[in-house]
Amino acid sequence: MRTLLSCLLLLLTLSAEARSLMDLVDVKGLRQNQLIGYGLVVGLTGTGDRNQVRFTSQSMTNMLKQFGVQLPENVDPKLRNVAAVSVHATLSSVASSGQTLDVTVSSIGDASSLQGGTLLLTPLHGVDGEIYAVAQGNLVVGGLGARGRDGSSVQVNIPTVGIIPEGAIIEQEVPVQEQLPQQVTLTLKAPHYRTARNVELAINRVFGPGVAAAQDSGRIHVNAPVQPDQRVVFMSMLEDIDVEEGRNRPRVVFNSRTGTLVMGQGVKVHKSAVSHGNLTVTISEDTNVSQPRAFGNGRTVATPDSRINVEQERPHMFVWPEGTDLDTIVRAVNSLGAAPSDIMSILQALDEAGALEGDLVVI
C-alpha cells in the first residue's frame, strides 16, 4: 500500500508542469521605456517626399542654417532624395550610457521608399521630454517598390519602414531610486490565484516562511536584502526556482483582419451536432438592344437583362462526441473543406450553445 501511494505521488509530481519563476513574472521597476524622435533620411534615389510635403523642406532649411548655409526666404528647395521620418526605440531601465539600441525608422510624408537612405543625427526623447539617446546610420529596408511612367507600380513588403541595428547611442540613463526598497514586487504575466499561491509557496520553501506573500491574483511581495550585492545574489536564486503554473482556460483566437485561427491545446467540445453550408447568390447583368421594324415609327432602345441564380450547398452534418479534443475538431472541419471564417462561425455557434470548453477571443 505504501509503495502504491509513493508511485501515485511520483506520477502526480511528474505530471505537474513546472516553469521557471522568471518566465511567469515581471519584476516591478524593471521595465522598458519608449523613445521617439523626428529626423531626416537623405541619399534616396528620387523616392523621397514630394513638394506638397512642406515640413520636409522646412526641416532641411533649418538644418542647413545650423551649418551656416543661408537660403533666401522665398526659396523653397525641391528635394526628392530627402524624407521626413519618425524614429523610435525602446530603452531598458537598467541600460547604461554608451550602450547601443536598435531603432525603427518610419516615413511620415509621401516618400515611396527609404531604400538606400541614411538617417541624419536624430535626438530621441522620452515621455518626460528629456533626450536619452541619439540615432544615426544607414537603413536596412526589407521591402522594395517600383513605378512606371504610365502609373503602374509594384510593391513587395513595406519599403517605407526600415531599421538601423545598434543605430542609437544612449546618452542618459533612466533615473532610478538611490535607496532600494526592502520589498520586491513580482507581477504575474497571466494573473491566476493558484499560480500566485504556488509562487509564494515556492519562494518560502527556499528562503523560509514569511519571505513572500501573495497580495492578489497578480502580485506577490517578496522581502529582499537592501544591499545591492546581496540583492543580486537573491534575485539570481529566484531565477532558479521552478513553479507549478495554475491551470488556465484554453483559448481559441481568431484574427478577423488576416483570417488566422489558432486553437490552443486543451480546447474541447461537449457532445453536439454541427451542420454548416454556404448560400451563393449570383447576379448577371446584360444589355439587350430593341430595334423597331424597317420604316416603323419606333426607335432603338437598350433594355436591361438581369439573371439571378441561387445555389445552396447541401450542408454536411456530423456529430462530435463528449470531450472531443483539438485534433478531432481540426480533422472534422478540414474534411468539410471549410475556410477559417467558416470554422470561426462554427466555433461561435458552439460557444453560444455552451458546447465549447474554452474562451473564444476575436482580435
C-alpha positions as CSV (number, residue, x, y, z in Angstrom):
1,M,0.0,0.0,0.0
2,R,2.8,2.4,0.9
3,T,4.6,1.6,-2.4
4,L,1.4,2.3,-4.3
5,L,1.0,5.7,-2.6
6,S,4.6,6.5,-3.4
7,C,4.1,5.7,-7.1
8,L,0.9,7.8,-7.2
9,L,2.7,10.8,-5.6
10,L,5.6,10.4,-8.1
11,L,3.2,10.4,-11.1
12,L,1.5,13.5,-9.8
13,T,4.8,15.2,-9.4
14,L,5.9,14.3,-12.9
15,S,2.5,15.4,-14.4
16,A,2.7,18.8,-12.8
17,E,4.1,21.3,-15.3
18,A,6.8,23.4,-13.6
19,R,8.2,26.5,-15.2
20,S,11.0,28.9,-14.3
21,L,9.7,31.7,-12.0
22,M,11.1,34.5,-14.2
23,D,9.1,33.1,-17.1
24,L,5.9,33.7,-15.2
25,V,6.5,37.1,-13.6
26,D,7.9,40.6,-14.2
27,V,9.8,42.5,-11.6
28,K,8.3,45.8,-10.7
29,G,10.7,48.6,-11.6
30,L,12.5,46.7,-14.4
31,R,10.7,48.0,-17.4
32,Q,11.1,49.2,-20.9
33,N,10.8,52.9,-21.8
34,Q,9.6,54.2,-25.2
35,L,11.7,56.8,-27.1
36,I,10.7,58.8,-30.1
37,G,12.3,61.4,-32.4
38,Y,11.8,63.3,-35.6
39,G,14.6,63.2,-38.3
40,L,15.5,63.3,-41.9
41,V,16.6,60.4,-44.2
42,V,18.9,61.5,-47.1
43,G,20.5,59.8,-50.0
44,L,17.3,58.5,-51.6
45,T,17.2,58.0,-55.4
46,G,14.3,60.2,-56.1
47,T,11.9,58.3,-53.8
48,G,11.7,60.9,-51.1
49,D,8.9,63.3,-50.1
50,R,7.3,65.4,-52.8
51,N,6.9,69.1,-53.0
52,Q,3.5,69.1,-51.2
53,V,5.1,67.9,-48.0
54,R,6.1,71.3,-46.7
55,F,7.7,70.3,-43.4
56,T,10.4,68.2,-45.1
57,S,11.8,71.2,-46.9
58,Q,11.4,73.4,-43.8
59,S,13.3,70.9,-41.7
60,M,16.1,70.7,-44.3
61,T,16.3,74.5,-44.4
62,N,16.6,74.7,-40.7
63,M,19.3,72.1,-40.6
64,L,21.3,73.9,-43.3
65,K,21.1,77.1,-41.2
66,Q,22.9,75.3,-38.4
67,F,25.8,74.7,-40.7
68,G,26.0,78.3,-41.9
69,V,24.0,77.8,-45.2
70,Q,21.5,80.6,-45.6
71,L,18.8,80.3,-48.2
72,P,16.6,83.2,-49.3
73,E,13.2,83.4,-47.6
74,N,11.3,83.0,-50.9
75,V,13.3,79.9,-52.0
76,D,11.6,76.5,-51.5
77,P,14.1,73.8,-52.1
78,K,12.8,70.9,-54.2
79,L,14.2,67.8,-52.6
80,R,13.3,64.4,-53.9
81,N,16.0,62.5,-52.2
82,V,15.0,63.5,-48.6
83,A,12.2,62.1,-46.5
84,A,10.9,63.2,-43.1
85,V,10.7,60.2,-40.7
86,S,9.8,59.3,-37.2
87,V,12.4,57.3,-35.2
88,H,11.5,55.2,-32.2
89,A,13.4,52.8,-29.9
90,T,13.0,51.0,-26.6
91,L,15.3,51.8,-23.6
92,S,15.6,49.4,-20.7
93,S,15.6,50.9,-17.2
94,V,19.0,49.2,-16.5
95,A,20.8,50.3,-19.6
96,S,23.9,52.4,-19.2
97,S,25.3,55.4,-21.1
98,G,27.4,54.4,-24.2
99,Q,25.3,51.3,-25.0
100,T,23.5,51.0,-28.3
101,L,19.9,50.5,-29.2
102,D,18.1,49.2,-32.3
103,V,15.9,51.9,-33.9
104,T,13.0,51.7,-36.3
105,V,12.5,54.5,-38.9
106,S,9.1,55.1,-40.5
107,S,8.2,57.6,-43.2
108,I,5.7,60.3,-42.2
109,G,5.4,62.0,-45.6
110,D,4.6,60.6,-49.0
111,A,8.0,59.1,-49.8
112,S,7.7,55.9,-51.9
113,S,10.7,54.1,-50.5
114,L,13.5,54.6,-47.9
115,Q,15.8,52.0,-49.6
116,G,19.4,53.1,-49.5
117,G,18.8,56.1,-47.2
118,T,20.8,57.3,-44.3
119,L,19.3,58.8,-41.1
120,L,20.9,62.0,-40.0
121,L,21.7,62.7,-36.3
122,T,18.3,62.5,-34.5
123,P,17.7,63.0,-30.8
124,L,15.4,60.5,-29.1
125,H,13.1,61.9,-26.4
126,G,11.4,60.1,-23.5
127,V,7.9,60.8,-22.3
128,D,9.3,63.4,-19.9
129,G,10.8,65.4,-22.9
130,E,14.4,64.6,-22.0
131,I,16.9,63.3,-24.6
132,Y,18.1,59.8,-23.7
133,A,19.7,58.7,-27.0
134,V,20.8,59.9,-30.4
135,A,20.3,57.9,-33.6
136,Q,22.1,57.9,-36.9
137,G,23.1,55.4,-39.6
138,N,22.3,53.5,-42.7
139,L,18.8,52.0,-43.0
140,V,18.1,48.3,-43.6
141,V,14.8,48.1,-45.6
142,G,13.1,44.8,-46.1
143,G,10.8,45.9,-48.9
144,L,11.0,47.4,-52.4
145,G,8.8,49.3,-54.8
146,A,8.9,50.2,-58.5
147,R,6.8,52.6,-60.5
148,G,6.4,53.1,-64.3
149,R,5.7,56.2,-66.2
150,D,2.2,55.0,-67.0
151,G,1.3,54.9,-63.3
152,S,1.7,51.1,-62.9
153,S,3.6,50.1,-59.8
154,V,4.6,47.0,-57.9
155,Q,5.5,46.8,-54.2
156,V,7.0,44.0,-52.1
157,N,6.5,44.2,-48.3
158,I,6.8,47.8,-46.9
159,P,9.6,49.9,-48.3
160,T,8.8,53.0,-46.2
161,V,9.9,51.4,-42.9
162,G,13.4,50.4,-42.0
163,I,15.6,49.6,-39.1
164,I,19.1,50.5,-38.0
165,P,20.7,47.8,-35.9
166,E,22.5,49.4,-32.9
167,G,21.8,52.7,-34.6
168,A,21.3,54.7,-31.4
169,I,23.7,55.5,-28.6
170,I,22.4,56.0,-25.1
171,E,23.4,59.5,-23.8
172,Q,21.4,59.5,-20.5
173,E,20.4,56.7,-18.2
174,V,16.8,56.3,-16.9
175,P,16.6,57.8,-13.3
176,V,16.4,55.1,-10.6
177,Q,16.0,55.2,-6.9
178,E,19.2,55.5,-4.9
179,Q,17.8,53.6,-2.0
180,L,16.5,50.2,-2.9
181,P,13.1,49.3,-1.4
182,Q,13.0,46.4,1.0
183,Q,10.2,44.7,-0.8
184,V,10.4,43.4,-4.4
185,T,7.0,43.1,-6.2
186,L,6.6,40.3,-8.6
187,T,3.8,40.7,-11.1
188,L,2.3,37.7,-12.8
189,K,2.2,38.0,-16.6
190,A,-1.0,36.0,-16.6
191,P,-2.9,36.6,-13.3
192,H,-4.1,33.5,-11.6
193,Y,-4.8,32.8,-7.9
194,R,-3.3,29.3,-7.9
195,T,-0.2,30.4,-9.7
196,A,0.3,33.3,-7.2
197,R,-0.2,30.9,-4.3
198,N,2.3,28.5,-5.8
199,V,4.9,31.3,-6.3
200,E,4.5,32.2,-2.6
201,L,5.0,28.6,-1.5
202,A,8.0,28.0,-3.8
203,I,9.8,31.1,-2.6
204,N,9.1,30.4,1.1
205,R,10.3,26.8,0.6
206,V,13.7,28.1,-0.4
207,F,14.2,31.2,1.8
208,G,11.9,30.4,4.8
209,P,8.4,31.3,5.9
210,G,7.3,34.9,5.6
211,V,9.7,36.0,2.8
212,A,7.0,36.0,0.1
213,A,3.3,36.9,0.4
214,A,0.7,36.8,-2.4
215,Q,-1.4,40.0,-2.4
216,D,-3.9,39.0,-5.0
217,S,-4.1,37.0,-8.3
218,G,-1.4,39.1,-9.9
219,R,1.1,40.4,-7.3
220,I,3.5,38.8,-4.8
221,H,5.5,40.9,-2.4
222,V,9.0,39.5,-1.5
223,N,11.2,40.7,1.3
224,A,14.7,41.2,-0.2
225,P,18.1,42.4,1.0
226,V,18.7,46.1,0.7
227,Q,22.4,45.8,0.0
228,P,23.0,45.8,-3.8
229,D,25.4,42.8,-3.9
230,Q,23.1,40.7,-1.7
231,R,20.1,41.6,-3.7
232,V,21.9,40.4,-6.9
233,V,22.5,37.1,-5.3
234,F,18.9,36.9,-4.0
235,M,17.4,37.7,-7.5
236,S,19.7,35.1,-9.1
237,M,18.4,32.5,-6.7
238,L,14.8,33.5,-7.6
239,E,15.6,32.7,-11.3
240,D,16.5,29.1,-10.3
241,I,13.1,28.5,-8.7
242,D,10.6,26.4,-10.6
243,V,6.9,27.0,-10.0
244,E,3.9,24.9,-11.0
245,E,1.6,27.1,-13.1
246,G,-2.1,27.2,-12.3
247,R,-4.5,25.8,-15.0
248,N,-5.7,28.5,-17.4
249,R,-8.7,28.0,-19.6
250,P,-7.7,27.1,-23.2
251,R,-8.3,29.8,-25.8
252,V,-9.4,30.0,-29.4
253,V,-8.0,33.2,-31.0
254,F,-9.4,34.4,-34.3
255,N,-7.8,37.4,-36.2
256,S,-10.6,38.9,-38.2
257,R,-8.2,41.0,-40.3
258,T,-6.0,38.2,-41.5
259,G,-8.3,35.2,-41.1
260,T,-5.8,33.5,-38.8
261,L,-7.3,31.0,-36.4
262,V,-5.3,29.5,-33.6
263,M,-6.7,26.9,-31.2
264,G,-4.7,26.1,-28.1
265,Q,-4.2,22.6,-26.7
266,G,-6.9,21.6,-24.4
267,V,-9.8,23.0,-26.4
268,K,-12.7,20.5,-26.2
269,V,-16.4,20.4,-27.1
270,H,-19.3,18.7,-25.5
271,K,-21.5,16.3,-27.5
272,S,-23.1,18.3,-30.3
273,A,-24.3,18.0,-33.9
274,V,-23.0,20.6,-36.4
275,S,-24.2,21.4,-39.8
276,H,-22.7,24.2,-41.9
277,G,-23.3,25.2,-45.5
278,N,-22.9,28.1,-47.9
279,L,-25.5,30.1,-49.8
280,T,-24.3,31.6,-53.1
281,V,-26.3,34.3,-55.0
282,T,-25.1,35.2,-58.5
283,I,-26.5,38.2,-60.4
284,S,-25.6,38.7,-64.0
285,E,-26.4,42.0,-65.8
286,D,-26.6,42.1,-69.6
287,T,-28.0,44.7,-72.0
288,N,-30.3,43.8,-74.9
289,V,-30.9,46.1,-77.9
290,S,-34.6,46.5,-79.0
291,Q,-34.7,47.7,-82.7
292,P,-38.0,48.6,-84.5
293,R,-39.0,47.2,-87.9
294,A,-38.0,48.9,-91.0
295,F,-39.9,52.1,-91.9
296,G,-41.5,51.9,-88.5
297,N,-42.1,54.9,-86.2
298,G,-40.3,53.3,-83.3
299,R,-36.7,53.9,-82.0
300,T,-33.9,51.8,-81.0
301,V,-33.5,51.4,-77.2
302,A,-31.3,49.4,-74.8
303,T,-33.1,47.2,-72.3
304,P,-31.5,45.6,-69.2
305,D,-31.5,41.8,-68.9
306,S,-30.9,40.5,-65.3
307,R,-30.4,36.9,-64.4
308,I,-30.3,35.7,-60.8
309,N,-29.1,32.3,-59.8
310,V,-29.2,31.0,-56.2
311,E,-27.1,28.0,-55.2
312,Q,-27.1,26.4,-51.8
313,E,-24.6,23.8,-50.8
314,R,-26.1,20.8,-49.1
315,P,-24.6,21.1,-45.6
316,H,-23.0,18.0,-44.1
317,M,-23.9,17.2,-40.5
318,F,-21.5,15.5,-38.2
319,V,-21.6,14.7,-34.5
320,W,-18.8,15.4,-32.1
321,P,-18.9,13.1,-29.1
322,E,-18.5,14.3,-25.5
323,G,-15.0,15.6,-24.7
324,T,-13.8,15.8,-28.3
325,D,-10.2,17.1,-28.4
326,L,-8.4,19.6,-30.7
327,D,-7.1,17.0,-33.2
328,T,-10.6,15.6,-33.8
329,I,-12.0,19.1,-34.3
330,V,-9.4,20.0,-36.8
331,R,-9.8,16.8,-38.8
332,A,-13.6,17.1,-38.9
333,V,-13.6,20.7,-40.0
334,N,-10.9,20.1,-42.6
335,S,-12.9,17.2,-44.1
336,L,-15.6,19.7,-45.0
337,G,-13.1,22.0,-46.7
338,A,-14.1,24.9,-44.5
339,A,-12.3,28.2,-44.7
340,P,-11.1,29.9,-41.5
341,S,-14.1,32.2,-41.5
342,D,-16.4,29.1,-41.7
343,I,-14.5,27.5,-38.8
344,M,-15.0,30.6,-36.8
345,S,-18.7,30.6,-37.5
346,I,-18.9,27.0,-36.3
347,L,-16.9,27.8,-33.1
348,Q,-19.1,30.8,-32.4
349,A,-22.2,28.7,-32.7
350,L,-20.7,26.1,-30.4
351,D,-19.8,28.8,-27.9
352,E,-23.3,30.2,-28.0
353,A,-24.7,26.7,-27.5
354,G,-22.5,26.2,-24.5
355,A,-20.7,23.3,-26.1
356,L,-17.2,24.9,-26.4
357,E,-14.9,24.3,-23.5
358,G,-12.5,27.3,-23.8
359,D,-12.5,31.0,-24.3
360,L,-13.3,32.5,-27.7
361,V,-11.2,35.6,-28.4
362,V,-11.6,37.7,-31.6
363,I,-8.9,40.3,-32.3
